Amino acid sequence: MSENPTHDDESNSNQHTDPAHGADSSDDDFIVTPYAVSGEVDYEKLLERFGANTLTDAQIARFPDHPLLRRRTFYAGRDVDRYLEAAEVGDPHALVTGRGPSGPMHLGHVLPLYLAKRFQRETGATVYIPLSDDEKFLAKAQSFESIGKHTRDNLRDILAVGFDPERTRIVVDTADADVIYPIATRLAKHLTPATIEAVYGEQDSVGLQFYPAVQATHLLLPQLVAGRQPTLVPIAIDQDPHVRVCRDVAAKEALPVDKPGALLGRFLPSLEGPGKMSASDDAASIDLTDDPDTVAKTIRTHAYTGGQASLEAHRERGGDPSVDVPFQYLRFFFEADDAELERIAEQYRSGELLSGELKEIAIERITDFLGAHQRRRAELGDLEDELEPYRLTDGERKQALERAGVPSSPF
Amino acid sequence: MSENPTHDDESNSNQHTDPAHGADSSDDDFIVTPYAVSGEVDYEKLLERFGANTLTDAQIARFPDHPLLRRRTFYAGRDVDRYLEAAEVGDPHALVTGRGPSGPMHLGHVLPLYLAKRFQRETGATVYIPLSDDEKFLAKAQSFESIGKHTRDNLRDILAVGFDPERTRIVVDTADADVIYPIATRLAKHLTPATIEAVYGEQDSVGLQFYPAVQATHLLLPQLVAGRQPTLVPIAIDQDPHVRVCRDVAAKEALPVDKPGALLGRFLPSLEGPGKMSASDDAASIDLTDDPDTVAKTIRTHAYTGGQASLEAHRERGGDPSVDVPFQYLRFFFEADDAELERIAEQYRSGELLSGELKEIAIERITDFLGAHQRRRAELGDLEDELEPYRLTDGERKQALERAGVPSSPF
């Protein structure tokens, strides 16, 4: 679940990680890097590999209540306590959750944004939402024009989530290059090609080689704009290397910032079944703009179920909610009530609830959710006007450049 | 003579070119790459290697008259005819001549700018002057603050040259990142790490790996801002690979621009003697801010002469103007009259003119030149105000991004 700050969690055809070079490869029988996941993922072993910590019950209790945490889809983290302390006493604290605008946003892309909105509403977290149109242009066989269209479209979905403009900043790499590029250059000075290759594998262009410095900029931006504060980056665990690169760079460059923390999540299953959620263009998915009929048809046709092959077998042996995608959607996000979720699971396991019936429950919840999202999206006016209050102010830009040690413009 | 668009023509301690990897290495007994020059340079062989053409007498006659061309310090080029045709009929044509602001500007740094000013005055050339503060920060053991100070100081010297603000644009990479970075990203998509390594050698940081895309942006900027037009880049021949990279990129990306041309120069000798001009920090040099006494002392103490070891030997055998640095300064720039220059050379060769006397002639000319430069520099007001008319306008920025295919800002 959750997206990395600025990439999709899709595998990237223009980039590849050679396990022989991947810092995260090991002798285990699974591979998890930002651009490749294979094998049966052992989430605990991953934490050992990456050096992150399982969330304790106490930590989860201190976060705003949300099924994604309560049910441990987000199950681990880095420097989570510092964030929680700040959130509890009302000190500044921030989240960074981004978007790589290479296509329409799917259901899976927007759920982390709704989680961030919840955090914002409950503890006043500042939320930074970087859109990496540069990286998507570099990594995809798409023109900049096409990426630009997706950027505008995605921005409408992000705005529809309903963040508090006072506490939210949206940046687009090319449109905010005046602040992004000089800071990325500052961070790139000691980011070696060898480090990038070890973490991300060989890159096809010098643009992609430079991009991790831009990504590190995203993660430090809340602190560069508004001063040192705990920053949490909610991401799927395969994206953790981005955070580690940023933490290394931040420490090396002696900037007036703390290393950003991370909230690490398991993978959302794709509609077609367990495993890493796929956003690649040919996979079936639920778009945020899908109408109820389309959602119903997509789930009825494509959703992988944990049911048995025949009605008789199902009534007799029951279904397996742990691999059933409609059930997993309820568990991740759409059924907040633990008792109700357990009731559904129990009915499914007993064979009383059929796969088709479980699908209809999921369809109803998702359709309600999307209906509300789409209403807010439809109410948006001119994109430029709507975005204005979410934009970095001139003063914030100046502050960020100053804290990053970038010389002020001679112009 | 002349500078490359954005690097100093100094050797760069943070970067190195392995001849085994250098595209410009060969079996000849000299090496010329943007970051290393060694051996006795055969300027004709270099042209074969690089695939550039010697300037013909007819071409030189068509350029505005200047000692640097007439005496073939600039001796070769690429796509020179197209530039000359545009200049002759009054069609748009541009020059790009930059500065890497890592220290105070020396005499050798400013001469190409005065040449560009001459071209501008005579044929109305647009002159673009990019300052690569990003590259200097990345390549040097200096803070961004230090680079920022040099940038401001260098800008005063550039303004003191006296360009026509209507036809001149000064850009600073970090301060103009809003236009530079998205275009560089556009150009970086198919610029491979292998190409960069072949041309420049291994780089220490991903910032330096990306920088050639920024440099290519500089060379295309006149055309991206104001439409397709012949663009000439006056540079020392060791910097020609920058132009070649840009030409390749421009062709590959199908942008609405012509490949930039080049005007290729021999190396200015350092004060200490023949060879590549050094601007490294410990070499003696004439700063643009030196007062007459300092200039005199520097030349009297450090300038390599072609004179004989004793007065008697000099009177008998005469001096060698071809290696005499004070004479070479006169030849490059400070004695425009061919007959007068030949008279001085003849007197020197005959032993009539002593090395010390020749030095005094050079001191007088250089002091006069610097006096005028310093007067104009002193008359400048607030840097920001002075720069304003040389800045890319909002409309020009928009045009450049549009021609480069960068999506317009959603903000």
Interface residues (C-beta under 8 A of the other chain):
Chain A: D133 D134 F137 L138 S143 F144 E145 I147 G148 K149 T151 R152 L155 V172 T174 A175 D176 A177 D178 I180 Y181 P182 T185 R186 A188 K189 H190 L191 T192 P193 I196 E202 Q203 D204 S205 V206 G207 Q209 F210 P212 A213 L383 E384 L387 E388 R391 G405 V406 P407 S408 S409 P410 F411
Chain B: D133 D134 F137 L138 S143 F144 E145 I147 G148 K149 T151 R152 L155 V172 T174 A175 D176 A177 D178 I180 Y181 P182 T185 R186 A188 K189 H190 L191 T192 P193 I196 E202 Q203 D204 S205 V206 G207 Q209 F210 P212 A213 L383 E384 L387 E388 R391 G405 V406 P407 S408 S409 P410 F411
